């Protein structure tokens, strides 16, 4: 490590409730020479609440490269720097990766100050296994990429966590329901905030609950999906049968069996029986 350089602290901040800022985070934010914030207006409110008077500078996705050298010079001159995002842990679907990578390349000490994370918070109350899970951030916007994303998401064998906006959460769930109506999900909105709500159950039931809610489409949503169950029935669901037919029309029978087994997580002998029925 560069002993003459300062330290870059990656600090988690509240995702809604200001009381979730840790004692250590307050201490570090009060002592560093400068704090790079995704939105200085939001961070000012946090600082005012805790009487922190550290100087702020904006650092968001549109200024990452422009301000990179300035922040690195600040660190190499022996000054400590804190990095915070609007809410939660920096770099999780937020800017900061470039700064951390360059700091590491320059042998600058990079230290995490753990705290709130909407990913872990939603996962912890979902009721699904957290031993092995994938976090995928926000789904793609382009139609074909989004469809492929939903297909993989619907049949992933372990737990998955996804972010989505209030305007698109129901469309995402509808897409999952079309591909795998047996999927069980947990949707958390406005975690730690006044209107915090959690919806759990089969994807169709959760869609209905969201339709009936009194808060509209406002809020931040974290979607957690139960892993695709490995123990399968000997009978395909109507949706699985539809997908298998599409694959049979697109590949040879042998190729379709291999692809369908991988996508649907169904044993090839079960699919082979279905193939025989199709050819009768």
N, C-alpha and C positions, 0 to 999 in steps of 0.2 A: 504493500500500500504506500501511497505517496504521503509521507509523514507531515509534509508542509501544507498539504491541501486540507480544506475543510471537509465536513461530512454532509452527504446528501441524505436527508431523512424523508422517507416515504410514509406519510401520515394519514391514517384513516380518520375520517370525520363523520359526524352523524348523518344518517340517511333520512332523518325527519325530526326525531326528538333530540333537542339540543343536549339533553341530559346524558346522552350516550357517549359524549366525548370523554376519553379516559384521562385520569390524572397525569399519566406520563405524557400524553399528547399535549395537554395544557402546558406542562413544564417545558417540553421541547419547543413548542411554538413560541413560547415566551422568551426563550434563550437564543434562538437562531438569529442570524443577522438579517435574513431576508426570507420571505415566503412566496413561492410561485404558486398562484392560484388559478384554477380554470376560469372562475368568474369572481373577480375581486369584490363585486357587490354582495354576493352571497357570503363570501368568507368574512367580509367586514362585519356582518350581522353576528356571525359566530364569535369573532374577536371581541366585539362590543359586549356580548353576553358574558364573556370570561375575562374581560378587562385586559386583553392582550394588545399591546401596542407595537408589535413587530411590523416592519415595513412590508407592504404587499406589492407584487408585480404580477401582471396578468400573464398567463401561459396556457394557451388553448390550442386546439388543433390547427387553427389558422396562423398561429404565430410560433409553432414549435421550432421550425428551422431558423426563422428570423432571430429568435431570442436564444437559441442554443449556445452560441459562442459567448454571449454575455453572461449567461448563467454558469457556464463552465469556467470562465475567467474569474467569476466571483468565488467559485470553489477553489480553484488553483491558487488564488491569492490568500488562502487560509481561512476563508469565511464559511460558516455553516449555512446550509440552505434547506428549507422544508418544501416539499411538494405536496399539494392537496388538490383534490378534485371538488366538484360541486357537492358531492355526497358519497360516502362509502370509501372504499379502498382505491387509491389511484391506480391507473393502468388497466383496471377491469372495465373494458368498454369505454375507457377514458384516455386522454392524452398523457404522455410522459415516458413512453417506451424509448423514444430516441434519446432523451436526456439520460435515462438510466443506462442505456447501452454505451453511450459515449463516456459517462462517468466511470463505468467498469473498465472500458478500454484505456482510460487515463489513470487507472489504479487509484481512483478516488473511492473512499469508503462509502458504501451505500447501505443504510440501515432502515429496516422497516419498523414502524410504530403501529402495531396491529390494533384493530378496532372493528367498527361496524362494517358489515358486508351483507348486502341484500341477497346475494347468492346463497351464502351459508345460512342466513336467517330463514329464507324460504325453504331451503332443503331441510332444516332442522325440525320444521313443523309439518312437513309434507306427509310423514308416515311412511316414506319410502326409504330403502337402504341408501346410506351415504358412504358405504365402504368403498364403492367404486362408481364414480359418476363422471359425466362430461358436461362442461359448460360451453355453450355455443354463442353467447352474446345475442345480438339481434339477428333475426332471419333476413335473408336477402330480399330486396324489393322487386327485382326482375322476375317475371312470371315463371319462366322455365327453371331458373335457379331456385326460386322459392318452392316450386313443386318437388324438385329433387331433394331439397332440404327437408321438407315435411315428410317425404317418403322414408328417408333414412332415419329421421327423428322418430317416426311412428313404430319402427321395428328395431331400434337399438336395444341391445340386450341388457344394458344397465340403466340406472337413473340418469335423466338428462335435465339440465336447467337452461332456460331461455329467457331473455328479456323481450318484451313487446310493449308497444304503446297502447293506450286505451282505445285509440281509433282503429287499431288493427287486431286486437287480441281475439275478438270473436271470429274474425275471418280466418285467423290462424287455427283456432280450435275447430272451426267448420272443416277446414282442410284436413286436419288430423282425423276427424270423425268420418270423413268420406273414405279415407284409406284404411283406418283401423278403428272401427266403432267400439271395440272392446277395450280400448286404451283407457287407463285410469290416470287422472291428473290431479294436480293441486295448483290452484291459482291464488297468489298472494298479491293484494293491492295495497298501496299506501302503507307499507310496513313501518311501524313505530309512529305513524301519524294519527290524527284524530279519527279518520274514517277507515282505519285498518280493518281489512276483511280477508278471510280465507275461504276459498271454495274448494271442496274436494269431492271426488266421485268419478263415475264414468264421464267421458268427455261430453256426451250429449246432455247429461244432467247439469254439468257445470255451465254449458252454454245457456241452458234455460234459466239457471240462477242469475247469470249475468244479465239476461234479458229482463229479469224481474227486479233487478237492483234499483235503488232509488238515487244512486249517485251518478248515473249516466256513464259516459265514456272517459271521464276525467280520472287522472291518477296514473301512477307508475305500477306496472304489472311484472311479476316474476312467475313464469310458468315452470312447474316441475312435473316431469312425466315418469311414471313407473316404468321400470325396465320391461322389455318384451319377455313374456313368460316362456321359459324353455320347455316346460311340460305341456305338450300339445295333445289335443283330442285327435282321434283318428278321422274326424270329419272336418273339412274345411269350412270356414265361414263363407257367406256369399261374397264378401269383398275379396277374400283370399282366392276364391274360385275365379272371380273376375280377373284379378291380376295374373293368375296362372294361365288363363285363356289368352290373354294379351301376349304373354311370353311365348306360348306355344305357337302363336301366329307370327312371331318375330324371329324365332330361333328353331333349330332342329329340336326334336324331342329330347335328345340327350342334353343339349345345351340349356334348354328351358328348365329341365329338372334341376340342373346344377344352379342356375341363376335363381330360380324360385326358392330352392332350399336355403340359399344364402340370404335372400331378401326377406322371406317370410319366416325363417327360422323353423321350418317344418322338415321332418325327416324325409329323405328321398323315397323311401318305401311307401310312405303315406301319399306322396305326390304321384308315385307310379300307379297306385290303385286308382287315383283320380283320373290319370291318363287313360287307363284301361276303360273306365266308365265313359270317358269322352269318346272313345273309339268304337264303342258298342253300336 
